[in-house]
């Protein structure tokens, strides 16, 4: 059988990516083993050779036949990033979630354009809610400070309402 043709990168098992990086992969027992993406074709070829040594491939299948041992090949190669089925499943799951989030954002943009009054009502609702919470915080803090100054307080030492003394009220709260 004639030797396999080397790709555009000039190395066996290394392909150029459109973004200018290089991708190393190896076929083992009917499976494609992804070895990772690297900045230079030489690094990708070194990763391919280290994997070839691990799988006991003949030296004629290697990119750098001058390497004498698995240890030397692993020393010269970057750390491999092996991708398995679990990694692919996780990646698909993340991509699905991103697609759902992007779709939701697009629907919200359309909703805002179609119903500007609802947007104004929603903004007003949350502004009122924030104002109510600020007022409630100020009131709880004032009660706690009053109880601190009151010698006849009915609050126990471990009462959680004492924590309201430390509640921060900004100038927006006033």
C-alpha positions as CSV (number, residue, x, y, z in Angstrom):
1,X,0.0,0.0,0.0
2,X,1.4,3.4,-0.9
3,X,2.1,5.9,1.9
4,X,-0.8,8.2,2.8
5,X,-0.9,11.7,1.3
6,X,0.1,14.4,3.8
7,X,-2.3,17.3,4.1
8,X,-1.8,21.0,3.3
9,X,0.1,21.4,6.6
10,X,2.8,19.0,5.4
11,X,2.3,16.7,8.3
12,X,0.4,13.5,8.8
13,X,-2.7,13.8,10.9
14,X,-2.6,17.6,10.9
15,X,-5.1,19.9,9.2
16,X,-5.2,23.6,8.9
17,X,-8.3,25.4,10.4
18,X,-9.8,28.5,8.8
19,X,-8.8,30.6,11.7
20,X,-5.1,29.9,11.1
21,X,-4.6,27.3,13.8
22,X,-3.9,23.6,13.2
23,X,-5.9,20.6,14.3
24,X,-4.4,17.1,15.1
25,X,-6.4,13.9,14.9
26,X,-5.8,10.2,14.6
27,X,-8.0,7.3,13.5
28,X,-7.8,4.3,15.9
29,X,-9.9,1.2,15.6
30,X,-12.6,2.9,13.5
31,X,-12.7,5.9,15.9
32,X,-11.5,9.4,15.3
33,X,-9.3,10.5,18.2
34,X,-9.1,14.3,18.5
35,X,-5.7,15.5,19.8
36,X,-6.4,19.2,19.9
37,X,-5.9,22.5,18.2
38,X,-2.5,24.1,18.2
39,X,-0.9,27.4,17.0
40,X,1.7,25.8,14.7
41,X,1.6,22.7,12.5
42,X,4.8,21.5,14.2
43,X,3.1,21.4,17.6
44,X,0.2,19.5,16.2
45,X,2.5,17.1,14.5
46,X,4.4,16.5,17.7
47,X,1.1,15.7,19.5
48,X,0.2,13.3,16.6
49,X,3.6,11.6,17.0
50,X,3.2,11.2,20.8
51,X,-0.2,9.6,20.3
52,X,1.2,7.4,17.5
53,X,3.9,6.1,20.0
54,X,1.2,5.4,22.6
55,X,-0.8,3.4,20.1
56,X,2.4,1.6,18.9
57,X,2.2,2.8,15.3
58,X,5.1,2.0,13.0
59,X,7.7,4.7,12.6
60,X,6.8,5.2,9.0
61,X,3.5,6.7,10.2
62,X,5.3,9.3,12.3
63,X,6.0,12.9,11.3
64,X,9.4,13.0,13.0
65,X,11.1,9.6,12.6
66,X,14.2,10.8,14.4
67,X,12.4,10.6,17.8
68,X,13.7,7.5,19.5
69,X,11.2,6.7,22.3
70,X,7.7,7.4,23.7
71,X,9.3,9.5,26.5
72,X,11.1,11.7,24.0
73,X,8.0,12.1,21.9
74,X,5.9,13.1,25.0
75,X,8.6,15.5,26.1
76,X,8.6,17.3,22.7
77,X,4.8,17.3,22.4
78,X,2.4,19.7,24.0
79,X,0.1,18.3,26.6
80,X,-2.6,16.4,24.6
81,X,-6.2,17.5,25.0
82,X,-8.2,14.3,24.3
83,X,-11.8,14.8,23.4
84,X,-14.2,12.0,24.1
85,X,-17.9,11.4,23.8
86,X,-18.6,13.1,27.2
87,X,-16.8,16.2,26.0
88,X,-18.8,16.3,22.8
89,X,-22.1,15.8,24.8
90,X,-21.2,18.6,27.1
91,X,-20.3,20.9,24.2
92,X,-23.6,20.2,22.4
93,X,-25.4,20.9,25.7
94,X,-23.7,24.2,26.1
95,X,-24.3,25.1,22.4
96,X,-28.0,24.3,22.9
97,X,-28.3,26.5,25.9
98,X,-26.5,29.4,24.1
99,X,-28.9,29.0,21.2
100,X,-31.9,29.1,23.6
101,X,-30.6,32.2,25.3
102,X,-30.0,33.9,22.0
103,X,-33.5,33.0,20.8
104,X,-34.9,34.4,24.1
105,X,-33.0,37.6,23.7
106,X,-34.4,38.0,20.1
107,X,-37.9,37.3,21.3
108,X,-37.5,39.9,24.1
109,X,-36.2,42.5,21.6
110,X,-39.3,41.8,19.4
111,X,-41.6,42.1,22.4
112,X,-40.1,45.4,23.5
113,X,-40.5,46.8,20.0
114,X,-44.1,45.6,19.7
115,X,-45.3,46.5,23.3
116,X,-43.4,49.6,24.5
117,X,-46.1,50.4,27.1
118,X,-45.6,47.0,28.8
119,X,-41.9,47.8,29.0
120,X,-42.6,51.1,30.6
121,X,-45.0,49.5,33.0
122,X,-42.4,46.8,33.9
123,X,-39.8,49.4,34.5
124,X,-42.1,51.4,36.7
125,X,-43.1,48.3,38.7
126,X,-39.4,47.5,39.4
127,X,-38.6,51.1,40.3
128,X,-41.5,51.1,42.8
129,X,-40.4,47.8,44.2
130,X,-36.8,49.1,44.7
131,X,-38.2,52.2,46.4
132,X,-40.4,50.1,48.7
133,X,-37.4,47.9,49.6
134,X,-35.2,50.9,50.3
135,X,-37.9,52.4,52.5
136,X,-38.3,49.1,54.4
137,X,-34.5,48.9,54.9
138,X,-34.4,52.5,56.3
139,X,-37.4,51.7,58.6
140,X,-35.8,48.4,59.9
141,X,-32.5,50.2,60.6
142,X,-34.2,53.1,62.4
143,X,-36.1,50.6,64.6
144,X,-32.9,48.7,65.4
145,X,-31.0,51.9,66.2
146,X,-33.9,53.0,68.5
147,X,-33.9,49.6,70.3
148,X,-30.1,49.9,70.7
149,X,-30.5,53.3,72.5
150,X,-33.5,52.1,74.5
151,X,-32.4,50.6,77.9
152,X,-35.7,48.7,78.3
153,X,-35.5,46.9,75.0
154,X,-37.5,43.6,74.6
155,X,-35.1,42.2,72.0
156,X,-32.9,39.3,73.1
157,X,-29.1,39.4,72.5
158,X,-29.3,36.9,69.7
159,X,-32.2,38.5,67.9
160,X,-31.6,38.6,64.2
161,X,-33.2,42.1,64.0
162,X,-29.9,43.5,65.6
163,X,-28.3,42.8,62.2
164,X,-30.4,45.6,60.7
165,X,-28.2,48.1,62.6
166,X,-25.5,47.3,60.0
167,X,-27.8,47.6,57.0
168,X,-26.3,50.1,54.6
169,X,-28.4,53.0,53.4
170,X,-26.9,55.0,50.6
171,X,-27.7,58.6,49.7
172,X,-30.2,57.1,47.2
173,X,-32.2,55.7,50.1
174,X,-32.7,59.1,51.7
